[in-house]
Amino acid sequence: MASGLANYDTLSFVFKCYDFDGSNELTIDEVTLAMKSTLTGLCKLSGTVPPREAELEMQAMDAFLQSGKDEKGGDKINMVDVLR
């Protein structure tokens, strides 16, 4: 991500921006929205075409599965899960 912050601080900032209920956890929808808006902005900066929403949904589901979470079971992921 384009930022002057350290990688952890940037990730933490983005995580908090999309943690709409303040639970310190993100749902699959929040992860998808975070990826979509972050990547859309980066693609505009770089002049490339952003990925389709379906692709981002699949990536978000994969992130949940990689963290041992079930994307259909209503589970959420936290910063510890993301940093694994």
Phi, psi and omega in degrees: 000148181277107183195156175272357180280159172295156183306314180299316181294321177296312179299317179298318179299310180298318179303312182293326179297328184255004175274077190295331181263002177069022183275356187064024176220152179243140174277171178300323179292320178294321178295316179298316179296319178298316179295316182298311184289322179294312182290326177297316177297315179295323178293323177296319178296323184265354179075024179252166180276129180289155178293156177290156181299323178300321178296318180294321177298318179295320178295320178295317178298319179297320177299319178295315180295319179296331180271003180084013181260154178258113185295340180267345184272007178080009179293157176239160174246151179243182182298324179298317178298320183292323184277356179293000000 
